[in-house]
Structures are given as C-alpha cells and as structure tokens.
C-alpha cells in the first residue's frame, strides 16, 4: 500500500462523487455535506476557508391543486425530506476570474441552487463571499420566456386549497447504492404514509389554503401566492426540473476580439470562461463569465460580468456529469463539452469561441453535437474526465465512470473526428466516484465507493493497471489520524502532477464516540506520485543513479527524476499558471538525505532548458555556463530559476536579506563555492528581469507620451532612470541608450509630473533614491533634536515608495507592489535586441497582471496567520 505523506481531517462527510477539486492557485476544496472546506495543501494543519450552505426559499413557479399533489410526476417533490441542503457539485474556475486574479468556486447544492464564491481577501474572515447567484439568473430568464412554453398560462386566482411544492432532490432513484441513497432510504423509513411526525408536513411543505388563510399567516405572503398562476402538475414538475441543477464545470479562459464591436475603445480582447450547469431536465445552461478588466485587493463589490449564452438540449434524463476543454488552433478557439446522463448516454459537443462570445440569452446554445460516444443504457454515468494533451493538441481523451463500478476510456482524433474505445475496466465494486488524468494524459487515477484508488497507464489504445508508488520522500507522522475508511468520494491531482489527493469517509462506528467520532468524519489524504512508472524516462541521468538510496530503488529514483524534469518543462509555457509547490516540496524532502541526487536533477534541468542540450557537467560547471546566457532565456524560465534559487537552494536565507544584500560579502565568504554561484546567479537573473521591465516601460513611455487613455502606461520613470544611472556600468548598453532618449523626450514635454523627489507618507520628509528595494526618509527633527528616519518599502514594479494602502505581496521573494507589471514582461522570449518593434507593440492595449515581476507567481494581499491564503511555491 502507498504511504501518505500528509493528511487533513474534516468535520463533515462528503456525500456525492467528485467531492474534491484542486485549483490553479493551489487551493483544495472539499464538498463536505452542508459545508465546503477550502484548505492549503502546503499547510494542512493551518487555517481554512469555509462556505456554509444556506437554505433557500423555493421559486414562485406556480400553484398546483391539492388533488393533483398525488400525481406521479410530483412524487419526487412530495417525498423530499432533506431539511438542510448539502453540496452536490463543486468546480474551480481558471485563474484570473476573481477580482484579485484568483479563482472563483462554483457550488451546486441538493436544492438545485448554483452560486459563485470568491476568497475573502479583503474581508478578514474565514467564510467565503458569494458574488453571484446563477440560479436566480436562470429563473429570471425562464420566467421571462414562460419556461419555454408557447401557450399563455391561465392567471386566474386560485380559490382552492393549493400548495407550493419544494424542489426535489432524490439521488437514491439514480444511484441506489451510494451513501446518499442509503441516507434517503433511512430518512424515508422514519416517515409514515408520507407524513413526517416531527414537522407534520406533507412533502416537506405546509399545506396552505389560499381561500381561507390560516391564523398568523402574513397577508403579504397570501397576496403573493394569489398572484401566482394556476398550473398543472406536469407543468410544475417540468419547471422544477428546469430549475434543479446537478453538476457544474468551467472551461479554460478564452481570449477573443468581438467582431460586432465597432468602437475603437472596445476593440480590446475579451477574456472569458464558459460555465456549464447540468440539470434534471436534461438541459445544460451555458454561461459566459468575463474576467475582470482590472484587478484589485481593495474592497471590491463589483459582480463579474455574467451572461446566459443559451440552453443546450443535451439529454432526455438528468445530466450527471459535465466537463469542458479548450481546443485551440491558429485560426480560432473551440470549446469541447462532454456531457453524461443518468440514462447512461455520453455526448461530445463542439462550440465556436466567436459565437460563444457574441451569443446571449438564446433557447439554443451555440454547440453542435460532435459525437454520441455512448448510447443510453440502464447504467447511469457518475463522473467524466476530459483532457486534451499538450503534446497532442488534436487528440481527445475521455474517461467515463459509471454507477456499476466500471469505467471506459475513449480517444478521438479531431482531424478525422473518429472515436475509438481504448478500454473498458471493471475497476470497482460500487460507483466510480472520481477520475483524474495526470502527466498529460499518460496516467489515469480512479476511485470508487468501494474505498479503492487505482492507477492506470495509457499506452496507445491499451490501458494497464500500475501500482501507486509506495516509497515517500519526507514522510510525515500521521499516526494521530485514523485509518478506518469505508468509501472514497473523489480524487484530484496537483498542478505539478506530483501529488494526488483523495477524500475518504471514516467509519464513525469504529471511532471513539466521545472524541474522534465528533470531530473526524472524513480525511483528505495526500500521496506522492512523482515516482510513478510511466515507461518513459525524460532525459534522466541513468549513469548517476546506479544503486538504491534510503529505501528507494534505482528505478524509482529514475522515475522521480524523469517526472520532476517533465513537470519543470511543462511549466515553461507562459500560459500555464506558475504553481510549483509540489516540485519544491519533493526536492526539499530529497535534499534532506540525498543532496547529491537533487544537485544532479538541477544540473540536468539547467542543461536541457537553459543550455539547449543534456550536458554531462557538474552543477558548478552548469552554473558557470548559464550566467552568460541569461539574455537568451525566456522570462518564464528566469522566473522558475529564481524560485528554485530562493525556495530550494537558498531556503536557509531570509528573503529580505537577499533583497537588500545585507551581509552579502559575509554570506558568500562563509558559504561554499556552489552556494556562492547560486547567489550570484540569482542576482544576475533578477537584474535581467528588471532590465526587461525597464526596457518595456521606457518603450511604452516613448510610444504613448501619456496622452492616450485606456492603455497601460509605466509609472516611476524618474526612479527607473536613477536606477540606470546608479548601475550604468553594469547594465546593457542598449538600455543606457534608451534611457538617454527618455531624458530627451522628457525635456521636450517640460512637465513636472516626472519630478524625482518623493515624500515620506508618515512625516512628509524627503526620500532619496538609494535602492530599488527599500528607502529611508531624511527625517524631521523632533523636540529633543533627534532625527526619526522611517523605513519605507519600494514597489517592485515602479520602484516608487509604496503608499500606506493595501499592497500586493509575493510569497516567494517577499517583495511588495503598488503597481502591476505589464503582461508582455511575462511572455518575453529574451532580452529585446531591437527596441523599435517593441515600441510599436506598446501601442496595443496592455493588460496588467498581479504577478511578481521577479518570480512570476500570483501576488496576493498578505493575510494574517489565522486566515487562509494560497501558496504557489
């Protein structure tokens, strides 16, 4: 059995499949009954976020005659017994959809309600903040279109006994073997003839007489009920199903320019994500959710731009699973949507990105059926997992988990639109509750209600089972957590593909009822999968690893090296969020007892990524060669190199000491040759990135002259000039030439906005420029003739003194920023040789991203130690 290296206990039990999700900013959400728990995998024992599911009032969709309550179509409504709604489905948005550039979390409840939440980054609380109610928007659309019915309903006042039946939620009819199904059966057994003895209600709702109001009733409520139309039982059941959501899913971010916008100021690209919501009526509501145009960590109460694109008639029964992926090409962007139903059918849909951008509130969503992969049968589908490999962008991999415990894997070649069934595995004894692809579609992890988690390797059109690695680097003690599990309700893979997390329910009958049974209902377990055998070695140093070390066999060490190198290579794409927590954690664990092994991995990585080939050189030789090639390296590669330097190699040094170069000579003299080379490499790499930022800022200044509005423009030109002047002998000659042009241009503008003098925000004293990191004001003389000099922080982007307002913070280099860097900085292929093309490119509207200009990771608002925050590294 594999050994977990860490675990986190939960106070509530998951009830539905896919109960765990891993976000692009390295947060984990777990659907635990009536709660959603959000935790940081880097601090499993640290603070957590929380979403408490509220009880919502049913929508006023109409009134049904009392004699029609026993109609068969209303039976699920009448038997509804849940007094407290639970979480049915959760899904993270891609990075950049929240106001602080983070991820939004979509939550679907057993009442059929769907809401979007953001982190409380400016609210200083553990409870996440609701930003929009998708169900309310859907109800408004359906009410406006008369729920898709052509005839006009009779709006006469109802003078008979009627009842307003609550929306249904009866998963036992679909998955009778699930935990939820058993819970429903237990609750049904506690009722007699459909009447709950505790609440004395029928169908979960009090029977109200519109003709003779009961004593104590609100006249406003009675008046509102009288205004509702009289509808039939079939109409009520149909409307209830249309409003009852089951599953939610997001697409990756699309960046397109609308063709219908003619105004020049609206010609900028639109960044949005497609949000799909599957319901009981067999329809999928397609939503277009726009990313914020600018990001902030101040109080932000602006809701995201949400637009209903249309309703997709997907299936004839409940939509139980939905997955989306982005199919990109040079000409257009297309969205793939995989949907599955309780009748066993699975379909693949294709949507055009431009039509998705321009469509709004239509009864027909702009998706066309690409293929009905699986036709309807008696076995419902519980989960789907869709992936398009980076190495094969025209290949689709689809895993389909079923209620019978089996799953199927289908492959498709988009160019020929041919689907092939790779395999069908009877993997589990009960419902398949989770499927997750890893290593770019090479590996598949499945889990089931039978409490088993299995690993599968895909080779061409065949799938074979492989064992999950048992040896774990840096194993932490977890004897205080019980191991009495009886079901697994979901599996998720880390952004770096080196860790798999799974959520398991505990058998509370085997726990101490006084202590453990009250506080521990489920556990999230973390397992290393970096040693997974993928039957392919990614440029490993087989000559170096010739024997086993500390319980690791030679083959396992080779697999670890290969998978770490693959993961680092995968993050070199600037389109992928830079979240390498699992890479850093694994290398730190190996470094404790195998430092030579870590040095070898780093030497292989630098040789391949930065020197262009796998050279058989020592780490010291590699570090010496790379210093002369920094100008030819992409900005993303420099960011990864800086993170490795700070968080792995120089983890014993404080970030502030490195930034301000305090005791630099003492550190380098006391350190060995290798550490000295790493420190010098870090300084040169950060200087290279700073010069690129200055080059783009100066070019933008010369191109726009601060006249045109709506474009990104640099701030702190005077401070940037001073930094160049202080380092004139150490910067690129081209930067010196560009600085001279900026000075000439400023003299022609004759504006006082470029004055270099800064004032202290505490005492208004003058602040000279001596360092790009920190500053000291000259101070004012006090009554006792003592000078008080305030230490101030400079912005990592503009090098100006930061104001006394909330600032962006980098968890890696511990720098602060009041202004954001341009997006172009993070996509530069190297140091610009010619400034003219760059100056022309600055005319295009530039987006600012809250990313650290030196580390490339997400900037955040620094939170107190008792509140949750993400850890990208």
CORGIVEN-V318986 format. One record per helix or strand of 3 or more residues. SS is the DSSP state (2 for helix, 1 for strand). FROM is the first residue (numbers start at 1). TO is the last residue. If there is no record, write none. Layout:
BEGIN
ss->{SS	SS}
from->{FROM	FROM}
to->{TO	TO}
END
This chain:
BEGIN
ss->{1	1	1	1	1	1	2	2	1	1	1	1	2	2	1	2	2	2	2	1	1	2	1	1	1	1	1	1	2	1	1	1	1	1	1	1	1	1	1	1	2	2	1	2	2	2	2	2	2	2	2	2	2	2	1	1	2	2}
from->{6	20	28	35	49	63	66	72	87	105	114	129	134	146	161	171	179	219	233	245	254	264	270	283	306	319	333	346	353	367	381	395	407	418	432	443	453	462	485	499	508	516	522	554	581	595	619	635	655	664	673	717	733	752	774	791	823	835}
to->{10	22	32	40	52	65	68	78	92	109	118	133	144	148	163	173	189	226	243	250	256	266	279	290	313	328	341	352	358	374	387	402	413	425	438	448	459	466	493	506	510	519	528	570	593	610	632	649	660	670	704	726	749	754	777	794	827	841}
END
